[in-house]
Amino acid sequence: MTDAAPSSPSQPDRTPYADHTADPLTVLQDEIDALSARITKQGALVRTLKKSSASDASAIAEAVDALKALKLEGEELRKKQDELDPSKKFDRKGFDELVVRRMYVVPSFEIHGGVKGLFDLGPPGCALKAAIIDMWRKHFVLAESMLEMECTCLTPEAVLKTSGHVDRFTDLMVKDPEGGECFRADKLLEDAIDALLESSPDMPAEERDDHLRVQRQADAYGPAEIDELLKKYGCVAPSGKAYSDAFPFNLMFRTSIGPEGTAV
């Protein structure tokens, strides 16, 4: 008789379990998707409050502030996403050069010196704009049966005053004392913090979070606060000199209508 093979000890159940160590990028994308849904919901609330005549100004302001906070949080999550995935790092300088070189946009009146911030659409830019408008019209006008309107580009001051644009649309600027060129103080601060974090990959997490908190609030600081922060982060003008003190600049600009110039 053949000896029976010794029975092997019972083997542990090797049924695969779900891996709870999720990919950081996947977790981050889930957070971004959830936050995007919250932003959409909060945006709808803001629009509802603005349309309702029963809503008071404080409730609207509170809802708008909450929406801004959510958007800032979303920007921060996307920055973290870019840090985890270097392939998604956006080359802003290269992009700007590309759209001008390919004539998507070109500086307006460039042969006469031009004006910063004014651009003309080139042939590809016009085609892209037409395609976007066509897609928009097919969805909202044809599919949703909405009525299309095209309004004036000029808005009376009374409307912008009521909406809060005149009082709130103000940026803090600083000036290069030698060249006289002006820069947005909050953008300088944000760029300085980005450069600091990029050059210090081994920075302790707590210190990094402090810098990111300052960056998130860059557009909320007053003139004295942002002056101090620009000095703290070593921001200097292109000439190598210290920037001027921050001063407010309203993004609205006045124009007059009619020979009397009384309608603005």
C-alpha positions in Angstrom: 0.0 0.0 0.0 1.1 3.5 -0.7 1.5 5.7 2.3 -0.9 8.5 2.2 0.7 11.9 1.9 0.7 13.8 5.1 -2.1 16.3 5.3 -0.9 19.8 4.9 -1.8 22.3 7.5 -4.8 24.4 6.6 -3.8 27.4 4.4 -5.1 30.8 5.3 -7.8 32.2 3.2 -6.1 34.1 0.4 -9.2 35.8 -1.0 -8.0 39.2 -2.2 -9.2 42.2 -0.2 -9.6 45.7 -1.5 -6.5 47.7 -1.3 -7.3 50.6 1.1 -4.1 52.4 0.3 -5.6 54.5 -2.5 -3.4 56.4 -5.0 -2.9 59.9 -3.6 -3.9 61.4 -7.0 -7.1 59.4 -7.0 -8.0 60.6 -3.5 -7.2 64.2 -4.4 -9.3 64.0 -7.5 -12.2 62.7 -5.5 -11.8 65.6 -3.1 -11.7 68.1 -6.1 -14.9 66.5 -7.6 -16.7 66.8 -4.2 -15.6 70.4 -3.8 -16.7 71.2 -7.3 -20.2 70.0 -6.5 -20.2 72.2 -3.3 -19.0 75.2 -5.4 -21.8 74.6 -7.9 -24.4 74.4 -5.1 -23.1 77.5 -3.4 -23.0 79.4 -6.7 -26.7 78.5 -7.2 -27.5 79.8 -3.7 -25.7 83.1 -4.4 -27.7 83.6 -7.6 -31.0 82.7 -5.8 -30.3 85.2 -3.0 -29.4 88.0 -5.5 -32.6 87.4 -7.4 -34.8 87.4 -4.3 -36.0 90.8 -3.2 -36.4 89.5 0.3 -32.7 88.8 0.7 -30.7 91.3 2.8 -27.2 92.5 1.8 -25.5 90.7 4.7 -26.9 87.3 3.7 -25.7 87.8 0.1 -22.3 89.0 1.3 -22.0 86.0 3.6 -22.9 83.6 0.8 -20.5 85.3 -1.6 -17.7 85.0 0.9 -18.4 81.3 1.4 -18.3 80.8 -2.4 -14.9 82.6 -2.5 -13.6 80.5 0.3 -14.7 77.3 -1.5 -13.0 78.5 -4.8 -9.8 79.2 -2.9 -9.9 75.8 -1.4 -10.4 74.3 -4.9 -7.4 76.3 -6.2 -5.3 74.9 -3.4 -6.3 71.3 -4.1 -5.5 71.8 -7.8 -2.0 73.1 -6.9 -1.5 70.0 -4.7 -2.6 67.9 -7.7 0.0 69.6 -9.9 2.7 69.0 -7.3 1.9 65.3 -7.2 1.8 65.1 -11.0 4.6 67.1 -12.4 3.5 66.3 -16.0 0.5 68.6 -15.4 2.6 71.6 -14.6 1.4 74.5 -16.7 4.0 76.4 -18.6 2.4 79.9 -18.6 5.3 81.6 -20.4 5.4 79.0 -23.2 1.6 79.2 -23.5 1.6 83.0 -23.8 4.3 82.8 -26.5 2.4 80.1 -28.4 -0.9 81.9 -28.6 0.8 85.1 -29.9 3.1 83.3 -32.3 0.1 81.3 -33.8 -2.0 84.5 -33.8 -4.7 83.2 -31.6 -4.5 86.7 -30.0 -2.2 89.6 -30.9 -1.5 92.8 -28.9 -3.8 95.6 -30.1 -2.3 98.6 -31.9 1.2 97.1 -31.4 2.8 99.2 -34.1 1.8 102.3 -32.2 3.1 101.0 -28.9 -0.1 99.3 -27.8 -1.9 99.3 -24.5 -1.3 96.6 -21.9 -4.4 94.4 -21.6 -5.8 95.1 -25.0 -5.7 92.2 -27.5 -7.2 91.4 -30.9 -8.3 87.9 -32.0 -6.3 86.5 -34.9 -7.8 84.0 -37.5 -7.5 80.9 -35.2 -8.9 83.0 -32.3 -11.9 84.1 -34.3 -12.6 80.5 -35.4 -12.3 79.3 -31.8 -14.7 82.0 -30.6 -17.2 81.2 -33.4 -17.1 77.5 -32.5 -17.7 78.2 -28.8 -20.6 80.5 -29.5 -22.1 78.0 -31.9 -21.9 75.3 -29.3 -23.4 77.6 -26.7 -26.3 78.6 -29.1 -27.0 74.9 -29.9 -27.4 74.1 -26.2 -29.1 77.0 -24.7 -31.1 78.5 -27.6 -32.0 75.4 -29.7 -32.0 72.6 -27.1 -33.2 74.6 -24.1 -35.4 77.0 -26.1 -34.0 80.1 -24.3 -34.1 83.6 -25.8 -30.8 85.0 -27.0 -29.9 88.6 -26.2 -26.8 90.7 -26.9 -26.4 93.7 -24.5 -24.3 96.8 -24.7 -20.7 96.7 -23.7 -21.1 99.9 -21.6 -22.8 99.8 -18.2 -24.0 102.9 -16.3 -22.3 103.7 -13.0 -25.5 103.3 -11.1 -25.7 99.6 -12.1 -22.1 98.9 -11.1 -22.6 100.9 -7.8 -25.6 98.8 -6.9 -23.9 95.5 -7.8 -20.9 96.4 -5.6 -18.3 96.5 -8.5 -17.4 100.1 -7.9 -16.6 99.6 -4.2 -15.2 96.0 -4.2 -13.3 95.7 -7.5 -10.1 97.2 -6.2 -6.6 95.7 -6.3 -3.6 96.7 -4.4 -0.7 97.8 -6.6 3.0 98.5 -6.1 5.3 100.4 -8.3 8.9 100.0 -9.4 10.4 103.3 -8.3 12.9 103.4 -11.1 10.9 102.3 -14.2 7.4 103.3 -12.9 5.9 100.0 -13.9 3.0 98.8 -11.7 2.3 95.3 -10.4 -0.4 93.6 -8.5 0.8 93.1 -5.0 -1.1 89.9 -4.3 0.2 88.3 -7.5 3.8 89.2 -6.5 3.2 87.6 -3.1 1.7 84.5 -4.6 4.6 84.0 -7.0 7.2 84.6 -4.3 5.6 81.9 -2.2 5.4 79.5 -5.1 9.1 80.1 -5.8 9.9 79.5 -2.1 8.0 76.2 -1.9 9.4 75.0 -5.2 13.0 75.7 -4.0 12.4 74.0 -0.6 11.0 70.5 -1.2 12.1 69.3 2.2 10.3 72.1 4.1 8.4 70.9 7.2 4.7 70.3 6.5 3.7 72.8 9.2 5.8 75.6 7.8 4.6 74.8 4.3 1.0 75.1 5.4 1.7 78.5 7.0 3.1 79.8 3.7 0.1 78.3 1.8 -2.3 80.0 4.2 -0.6 83.4 3.5 -0.9 82.6 -0.2 -4.6 81.8 0.0 -5.3 85.1 1.7 -3.1 87.2 -0.6 -6.0 89.3 -2.0 -7.5 89.9 1.5 -4.6 91.8 3.1 -4.6 95.5 3.6 -1.9 97.9 2.2 0.3 97.8 5.4 0.0 94.0 5.8 0.9 93.3 2.2 3.9 95.7 2.3 5.2 93.8 5.3 4.7 90.5 3.6 6.4 91.6 0.4 9.5 92.5 2.4 9.3 89.3 4.4 9.4 87.2 1.2 12.1 89.3 -0.4 10.1 90.7 -3.3 12.0 93.4 -5.2 11.2 95.3 -8.3 12.8 94.4 -11.7 15.2 97.3 -11.2 16.5 95.6 -8.0 15.0 98.3 -5.7 12.2 97.9 -3.2 8.7 98.3 -4.4 6.7 101.4 -3.4 4.1 101.2 -0.7 0.9 99.5 -1.9 -1.9 101.7 -3.1 -5.5 100.8 -4.2 -6.4 100.7 -7.9 -10.1 100.4 -8.9 -10.6 98.1 -11.9 -13.6 100.1 -13.1 -12.8 103.0 -15.4 -15.0 106.0 -16.2 -16.2 107.1 -19.6 -18.6 109.9 -20.5 -21.6 109.8 -22.8 -23.1 112.8 -24.6 -21.8 116.3 -25.2 -22.4 117.4 -21.6 -20.5 114.4 -20.3 -23.0 114.0 -17.5 -24.1 110.4 -18.3 -21.5 107.9 -17.1 
